[in-house]
Amino acid sequence: MRKVIPGLLLMLALAGCGGSQKYDYVTVEDGIFRLAGEPYYFIGANYWYGAILGTEGRYGDRERLLRELDHMKSIGITNLRVMVGPEGPDNEPFRVTPALQVAPGEHSEEMLDGLDFLLSEMGKRGQHAILFLNNAWDWSGGFSQYLSWNGYGPIPNPNLPPNTWPQFMSFSGQFNSCEQCISQFEEFIRFILGRTNSYTGIKYTEDPAIMTWEIANEPRAFSEENIPAFEAMIARIAALLQELDENHLVTTGTEGRHGCEQQMELFERIHADPNIDYLVMHIWPKNWGWLDIKDIGGTLDSSIVKTNRYINDHLEVAERLNKPIVLEEFGLPRDLHGFSLQEPTTSRDAYYNNAFGQVLDHAGRLGVLAGCNIWAYSGEGRAAEGRIHWQPGDDYLGDPPQEEQGLNSVFDTDSTIELISAFNRRIATISKK
């Protein structure tokens, strides 16, 4: 269980926030999240590009960021899952730009300032960040960039033929046993957690706007042979995070069984670690072959059945461990698998309704399913005309650069927005009882 901020420190922190709301750290107690002593359940969003919007350079847009934070707050979204920052170099194909860590130990002041600004503005709105510190996938550098820095060769980008996904996954999996890579990652963690926000004067390790340090986005062993090294890496990083920060929660970032070589035992073992405060899972019906993109409406019901089975399997583990669990990534394309805002989201809304309803149910009975984060909020961003992949200068959307822009985006004009708002109002009503 994480410590609650002492009263004096809380007053000092609030004074430095320039008018932030009075709110406390999110803690874990008796298998649920609590916030200022009250149960905390949420329907939030993935907003991985938030720190980039917070920058003042070529890629930033602070006015958009402020409007979008206000919009999310207005529909009850107080929980945002955000990328701390990509690994360089910049302008690689299908990779997020700009990088925060340009090279090992070399950091972009512009990106650090953007992260500071984002957290300061979230604090003013009583919003909480789940911050993921690394990425098993290529789209932000992540594991594969650390390997490239350490002489493992060029990254076999799976989006560029003749490279393949199995080839990339085999490459990325080497991170788990690369001592120099892990040591550099630890140094990055020490640097980030040692930072003081330039706008609020609050140390990151004492900032109530931060809810969680997440080890990585979808960390995997990537092979059965790598499982021991994977487990050791997760345990090692979790221990470091707890050593450096006694105020914030720590979790893995895993997809669940799908990211644990299909082994529920592995999923349970890495989350049983006392340094891991809560469990997480991701669900992708299209990517996992549950949803037929040529017949989304016709395969929606079977996808929901498989989704609920997957959720229940992971809830059983959370209940055994007496820890909360968050469905922190899930998404669905628009009805015809198109990317235009004019295309309806009837199936997506039905799919989200099913997930939101389960969070609402658990909120009503203090169950372990503590929340969910949609993938992904794109707000007022819009894809560039005439192409489907991101290029420098385009709006950032919730779809990373290697994906079609608009694929899983929830825009501010979508019917999904009112669905999110309605469920957050119902959760808020339950929480006030």
C-alpha positions as CSV (number, residue, x, y, z in Angstrom):
1,M,0.0,0.0,0.0
2,R,1.4,3.4,-0.9
3,K,1.8,6.1,1.6
4,V,-0.6,9.0,1.8
5,I,1.0,12.4,1.5
6,P,1.5,14.1,4.9
7,G,-0.8,17.1,5.5
8,L,2.0,19.7,5.5
9,L,3.6,18.4,2.4
10,L,0.2,18.4,0.7
11,M,-0.4,22.0,1.5
12,L,3.0,22.9,0.2
13,A,2.4,20.9,-3.0
14,L,-1.0,22.5,-3.5
15,A,0.5,26.0,-3.0
16,G,3.0,25.2,-5.8
17,C,0.4,24.0,-8.2
18,G,-1.0,27.5,-8.9
19,G,-4.6,26.8,-8.0
20,S,-4.7,23.1,-8.4
21,Q,-7.6,21.2,-6.8
22,K,-7.2,19.6,-3.4
23,Y,-6.5,15.9,-4.1
24,D,-4.2,13.3,-2.8
25,Y,-2.2,10.4,-4.1
26,V,-4.0,7.4,-5.5
27,T,-3.4,4.5,-3.1
28,V,-4.2,0.8,-2.9
29,E,-6.1,-0.5,0.1
30,D,-7.9,-3.8,0.5
31,G,-7.9,-4.6,-3.2
32,I,-9.2,-1.3,-4.5
33,F,-7.9,2.1,-5.4
34,R,-8.6,5.0,-3.0
35,L,-8.3,8.7,-3.5
36,A,-8.4,11.0,-0.5
37,G,-9.8,8.0,1.4
38,E,-12.7,7.3,-1.0
39,P,-12.9,4.5,-3.5
40,Y,-11.5,5.5,-6.9
41,Y,-13.0,4.0,-10.1
42,F,-12.6,5.5,-13.5
43,I,-13.2,5.5,-17.2
44,G,-10.1,7.2,-18.6
45,A,-8.2,7.4,-21.8
46,N,-4.8,6.7,-23.4
47,Y,-3.3,10.1,-24.3
48,W,0.2,9.0,-25.1
49,Y,1.1,12.1,-27.0
50,G,0.2,14.5,-24.2
51,A,3.7,15.5,-23.3
52,I,4.6,16.2,-27.0
53,L,1.6,18.6,-27.2
54,G,3.0,20.3,-24.1
55,T,6.2,21.3,-25.9
56,E,6.8,24.7,-27.4
57,G,8.7,23.6,-30.4
58,R,7.7,22.4,-33.9
59,Y,5.5,19.5,-32.7
60,G,3.8,21.1,-29.7
61,D,0.4,22.7,-29.4
62,R,-0.3,23.9,-25.9
63,E,-3.6,25.6,-26.8
64,R,-4.9,22.3,-28.1
65,L,-3.6,20.5,-25.1
66,L,-5.4,22.8,-22.7
67,R,-8.6,22.6,-24.7
68,E,-8.4,18.8,-24.7
69,L,-7.7,18.5,-21.0
70,D,-10.7,20.7,-20.3
71,H,-12.8,18.6,-22.7
72,M,-11.8,15.3,-21.0
73,K,-12.4,16.8,-17.6
74,S,-15.9,17.9,-18.7
75,I,-16.8,14.3,-19.6
76,G,-15.4,12.9,-16.4
77,I,-12.0,11.7,-17.6
78,T,-9.6,12.1,-14.8
79,N,-7.2,9.3,-15.6
80,L,-4.8,9.5,-18.5
81,R,-2.2,7.0,-19.7
82,V,0.8,8.9,-21.1
83,M,4.1,8.1,-22.6
84,V,7.0,9.7,-20.7
85,G,8.9,10.1,-24.0
86,P,10.2,8.3,-27.0
87,E,13.8,7.1,-27.6
88,G,15.7,8.6,-30.5
89,P,16.9,9.3,-33.1
90,D,14.2,11.5,-34.6
91,N,12.5,11.1,-38.0
92,E,12.8,7.3,-38.2
93,P,10.1,5.8,-40.4
94,F,6.9,5.0,-38.5
95,R,8.3,6.3,-35.2
96,V,7.2,9.0,-32.8
97,T,9.1,12.2,-33.1
98,P,10.5,14.1,-31.2
99,A,12.5,11.9,-28.9
100,L,13.0,12.6,-25.2
101,Q,16.0,10.4,-24.8
102,V,18.0,11.3,-27.9
103,A,20.9,9.0,-26.9
104,P,21.8,7.2,-23.7
105,G,21.9,9.8,-21.0
106,E,21.2,12.6,-23.5
107,H,17.8,14.2,-23.0
108,S,15.7,16.8,-24.9
109,E,15.0,19.8,-22.7
110,E,12.1,20.7,-25.0
111,M,10.5,17.3,-24.3
112,L,11.2,17.5,-20.5
113,D,9.5,20.9,-20.5
114,G,6.5,19.5,-22.3
115,L,6.2,16.7,-19.7
116,D,6.4,19.3,-16.9
117,F,3.8,21.4,-18.6
118,L,1.4,18.5,-19.1
119,L,1.7,17.3,-15.5
120,S,1.3,20.9,-14.1
121,E,-1.9,21.3,-16.1
122,M,-3.3,17.9,-15.2
123,G,-2.7,18.8,-11.6
124,K,-4.8,21.9,-11.9
125,R,-7.6,19.8,-13.1
126,G,-7.3,17.0,-10.6
127,Q,-6.3,14.5,-13.2
128,H,-3.9,11.6,-12.7
129,A,-1.3,10.2,-15.0
130,I,-0.2,6.6,-15.6
131,L,3.2,7.2,-17.0
132,F,4.8,4.4,-19.1
133,L,8.6,4.5,-19.1
134,N,9.5,2.2,-22.0
135,N,7.9,0.3,-24.9
136,A,8.4,-3.2,-26.2
137,W,7.3,-2.0,-29.7
138,D,9.2,-0.1,-32.3
139,W,6.9,2.9,-32.7
140,S,8.6,5.0,-29.9
141,G,12.0,3.4,-29.9
142,G,11.8,1.5,-26.7
143,F,13.4,-1.9,-26.2
144,S,14.7,-2.1,-29.7
145,Q,16.3,1.3,-29.6
146,Y,18.2,0.4,-26.4
147,L,19.4,-2.8,-28.3
148,S,20.5,-0.8,-31.3
149,W,22.4,1.6,-29.0
150,N,24.3,-1.4,-27.6
151,G,25.5,-3.0,-30.8
152,Y,22.8,-5.5,-31.5
153,G,22.4,-4.2,-35.0
154,P,19.9,-2.0,-36.9
155,I,16.3,-2.3,-35.8
156,P,14.4,-4.7,-38.1
157,N,11.4,-2.3,-38.4
158,P,8.5,-4.7,-39.2
159,N,6.7,-2.0,-41.2
160,L,9.5,-1.9,-43.7
161,P,9.8,-5.0,-46.0
162,P,11.5,-7.4,-46.0
163,N,11.4,-7.2,-42.2
164,T,8.7,-9.3,-40.5
165,W,6.9,-9.1,-37.2
166,P,8.4,-12.4,-35.9
167,Q,11.9,-11.0,-36.8
168,F,11.2,-7.8,-34.9
169,M,9.8,-9.6,-31.9
170,S,12.8,-11.9,-31.7
171,F,15.0,-8.8,-31.8
172,S,13.1,-6.9,-29.2
173,G,13.0,-9.9,-26.8
174,Q,16.8,-9.6,-26.4
175,F,16.2,-6.6,-24.2
176,N,15.3,-8.8,-21.3
177,S,18.8,-10.2,-21.0
178,C,20.8,-7.2,-22.2
179,E,22.5,-6.0,-19.1
180,Q,23.8,-2.8,-20.6
181,C,20.3,-2.0,-22.0
182,I,18.7,-2.5,-18.6
183,S,21.3,-0.5,-16.8
184,Q,20.8,2.4,-19.3
185,F,17.0,2.1,-18.7
186,E,17.6,2.2,-14.9
187,E,19.7,5.4,-15.4
188,F,16.8,6.9,-17.4
189,I,14.4,6.0,-14.6
190,R,16.7,7.6,-12.0
191,F,16.9,10.8,-14.1
192,I,13.1,11.1,-14.6
193,L,12.2,10.3,-11.0
194,G,14.8,12.7,-9.8
195,R,13.3,15.6,-11.7
196,T,11.5,18.6,-10.2
197,N,8.7,20.1,-12.3
198,S,9.8,23.5,-13.6
199,Y,6.2,24.9,-13.5
200,T,5.1,23.7,-10.0
201,G,8.4,23.3,-8.1
202,I,7.2,19.8,-7.1
203,K,9.4,16.8,-7.3
204,Y,8.1,14.1,-9.6
205,T,8.2,11.7,-6.7
206,E,6.0,14.0,-4.7
207,D,3.5,15.1,-7.4
208,P,-0.1,14.0,-6.8
209,A,-0.8,14.4,-10.6
210,I,1.2,11.2,-11.1
211,M,-0.7,8.0,-10.2
212,T,1.6,5.3,-11.5
213,W,5.0,4.5,-12.9
214,E,4.5,1.8,-15.5
215,I,7.5,-0.2,-16.5
216,A,6.8,-0.3,-20.2
217,N,4.0,-0.4,-22.8
218,E,3.3,-4.1,-23.4
219,P,6.5,-5.6,-22.1
220,R,6.9,-9.2,-23.3
221,A,9.3,-12.1,-23.1
222,F,8.7,-12.7,-26.8
223,S,9.6,-16.4,-26.4
224,E,9.4,-19.1,-23.8
225,E,13.1,-19.2,-23.5
226,N,13.1,-15.5,-22.5
227,I,10.6,-16.0,-19.7
228,P,13.2,-16.2,-16.8
229,A,15.0,-13.1,-18.0
230,F,11.7,-11.3,-18.6
231,E,10.5,-12.0,-15.0
232,A,13.9,-10.9,-13.6
233,M,13.8,-7.7,-15.6
234,I,10.2,-6.8,-14.4
235,A,11.1,-7.6,-10.8
236,R,14.3,-5.6,-11.0
237,I,12.7,-2.4,-12.4
238,A,9.7,-2.6,-10.1
239,A,12.1,-2.8,-7.1
240,L,14.0,0.2,-8.4
241,L,10.8,2.3,-8.8
242,Q,9.7,1.5,-5.3
243,E,13.1,2.3,-3.9
244,L,13.1,5.7,-5.6
245,D,9.5,6.7,-5.0
246,E,7.4,5.7,-1.9
247,N,4.4,7.8,-2.9
248,H,3.3,6.4,-6.3
249,L,2.0,3.1,-7.6
250,V,3.9,0.7,-9.8
251,T,2.6,-1.7,-12.4
252,T,3.9,-3.7,-15.4
253,G,2.1,-2.5,-18.5
254,T,1.5,-6.0,-19.8
255,E,-1.4,-7.1,-22.1
256,G,-2.2,-10.0,-19.7
257,R,-2.2,-13.6,-20.9
258,H,-1.7,-12.5,-24.5
259,G,1.5,-10.7,-23.5
260,C,2.7,-13.5,-21.3
261,E,3.3,-16.2,-23.8
262,Q,-0.3,-17.3,-23.3
263,Q,0.6,-18.3,-19.7
264,M,-1.7,-17.1,-17.0
265,E,0.8,-18.5,-14.4
266,L,3.4,-16.1,-15.7
267,F,0.9,-13.2,-15.6
268,E,0.1,-14.1,-12.0
269,R,3.7,-14.4,-11.0
270,I,4.8,-11.0,-12.2
271,H,1.9,-9.3,-10.5
272,A,2.3,-11.2,-7.3
273,D,5.5,-9.4,-6.7
274,P,5.0,-7.1,-3.7
275,N,6.6,-4.2,-5.6
276,I,3.7,-4.4,-8.2
277,D,0.8,-2.5,-6.7
278,Y,-1.9,-3.5,-9.2
279,L,-2.6,-5.6,-12.3
280,V,-3.2,-4.5,-15.9
281,M,-4.6,-6.1,-19.1
282,H,-5.1,-5.0,-22.7
283,I,-7.6,-6.4,-25.2
284,W,-7.5,-6.0,-29.0
285,P,-10.3,-8.0,-30.8
286,K,-9.1,-7.0,-34.3
287,N,-5.4,-7.7,-33.7
288,W,-6.1,-11.0,-32.0
289,G,-8.4,-12.3,-34.8
290,W,-11.6,-12.1,-32.8
291,L,-13.1,-9.4,-35.1
292,D,-13.6,-9.8,-38.8
293,I,-12.9,-6.3,-40.3
294,K,-15.1,-7.2,-43.3
295,D,-18.0,-7.9,-41.0
296,I,-17.5,-5.9,-37.8
297,G,-21.2,-5.8,-36.9
298,G,-21.6,-9.5,-37.6
299,T,-18.7,-10.5,-35.4
300,L,-19.2,-8.0,-32.6
301,D,-21.2,-10.3,-30.3
302,S,-18.7,-13.1,-30.5
303,S,-15.9,-10.6,-29.8
304,I,-17.7,-9.4,-26.7
305,V,-18.1,-13.0,-25.5
306,K,-14.3,-13.6,-25.9
307,T,-13.6,-10.2,-24.3
308,N,-15.6,-11.0,-21.2
309,R,-14.0,-14.4,-20.9
310,Y,-10.6,-12.8,-21.1
311,I,-11.5,-10.2,-18.5
312,N,-12.9,-12.8,-16.1
313,D,-9.8,-14.9,-16.3
314,H,-7.7,-11.9,-15.3
315,L,-10.2,-10.8,-12.6
316,E,-9.8,-14.2,-10.9
317,V,-6.1,-13.6,-10.6
318,A,-6.6,-10.1,-9.2
319,E,-9.0,-11.4,-6.6
320,R,-6.6,-14.1,-5.5
321,L,-3.8,-11.5,-5.2
322,N,-6.2,-9.0,-3.6
323,K,-5.1,-6.2,-5.9
324,P,-7.0,-3.9,-8.3
325,I,-6.8,-4.5,-12.0
326,V,-7.2,-2.0,-14.9
327,L,-8.2,-2.6,-18.5
328,E,-5.8,0.0,-19.7
329,E,-5.9,-0.5,-23.4
330,F,-8.8,-1.6,-25.7
331,G,-10.2,-0.3,-28.9
332,L,-12.3,-1.1,-32.0
333,P,-12.4,0.4,-35.5
334,R,-15.3,2.4,-36.9
335,D,-18.2,0.4,-38.4
336,L,-16.7,-0.1,-41.9
337,H,-13.1,-0.1,-40.8
338,G,-12.7,3.4,-42.3
339,F,-10.9,6.4,-40.9
340,S,-13.4,9.2,-41.7
341,L,-15.2,11.0,-38.9
342,Q,-18.4,10.7,-41.0
343,E,-18.3,6.9,-40.6
344,P,-20.4,5.8,-37.5
345,T,-19.1,4.0,-34.4
346,T,-22.1,1.9,-33.6
347,S,-20.1,-1.3,-33.0
348,R,-17.4,0.5,-31.1
349,D,-20.0,2.2,-28.8
350,A,-21.6,-1.2,-28.1
351,Y,-18.2,-2.7,-27.4
352,Y,-17.2,0.1,-25.0
353,N,-20.6,0.0,-23.4
354,N,-19.9,-3.6,-22.4
355,A,-16.5,-2.7,-20.8
356,F,-17.8,0.5,-19.1
357,G,-20.7,-1.5,-17.6
358,Q,-18.3,-3.9,-15.9
359,V,-16.4,-1.0,-14.4
360,L,-19.6,0.5,-13.2
361,D,-20.7,-2.9,-11.7
362,H,-17.4,-3.2,-9.8
363,A,-17.6,0.4,-8.6
364,G,-21.0,-0.4,-7.1
365,R,-19.7,-3.4,-5.1
366,L,-16.1,-2.3,-4.5
367,G,-14.8,-5.0,-6.9
368,V,-11.3,-5.4,-8.2
369,L,-12.0,-4.0,-11.8
370,A,-10.9,-0.5,-10.9
371,G,-11.0,1.2,-14.3
372,C,-10.4,1.3,-18.0
373,N,-8.5,3.5,-20.4
374,I,-9.9,3.7,-24.0
375,W,-7.4,3.5,-26.9
376,A,-7.4,6.3,-27.7
377,Y,-8.5,9.8,-27.2
378,S,-7.7,12.0,-30.3
379,G,-9.8,15.0,-29.3
380,E,-9.8,17.8,-31.9
381,G,-6.9,16.3,-33.9
382,R,-7.6,15.4,-37.5
383,A,-5.8,13.2,-39.9
384,A,-4.0,14.8,-42.9
385,E,-5.9,14.6,-46.2
386,G,-4.6,12.4,-48.9
387,R,-2.6,9.9,-46.7
388,I,-3.3,7.5,-43.9
389,H,0.0,7.5,-42.1
390,W,1.5,10.2,-39.8
391,Q,4.2,12.5,-41.1
392,P,6.0,15.3,-39.3
393,G,3.8,18.3,-39.1
394,D,0.5,16.3,-39.0
395,D,-1.8,16.4,-35.9
396,Y,-1.0,13.8,-33.3
397,L,-3.8,11.3,-32.9
398,G,-4.2,8.3,-30.6
399,D,-3.1,6.1,-33.4
400,P,0.7,5.8,-33.4
401,P,2.6,6.6,-36.6
402,Q,2.7,2.9,-37.9
403,E,-1.1,2.7,-37.8
404,E,-3.7,4.3,-40.0
405,Q,-4.5,7.7,-38.6
406,G,-8.1,7.5,-37.3
407,L,-8.1,3.7,-37.0
408,N,-8.9,3.5,-33.2
409,S,-9.2,7.2,-32.5
410,V,-12.1,8.6,-30.5
411,F,-12.6,12.2,-31.7
412,D,-14.3,15.0,-29.9
413,T,-17.3,14.8,-32.3
414,D,-17.9,11.0,-32.0
415,S,-21.0,9.6,-30.3
416,T,-18.6,7.7,-28.0
417,I,-17.9,10.9,-26.1
418,E,-21.4,11.1,-24.7
419,L,-21.2,7.4,-23.7
420,I,-18.0,8.0,-21.8
421,S,-19.6,11.0,-20.1
422,A,-22.7,9.2,-19.1
423,F,-20.9,6.3,-17.5
424,N,-18.5,8.6,-15.7
425,R,-21.5,10.5,-14.3
426,R,-22.9,7.2,-13.0
427,I,-19.6,6.2,-11.5
428,A,-19.3,9.6,-9.8
429,T,-22.8,9.2,-8.3
430,I,-21.9,5.8,-6.9
431,S,-18.7,7.2,-5.4
432,K,-20.5,9.9,-3.6
433,K,-22.8,7.5,-1.8
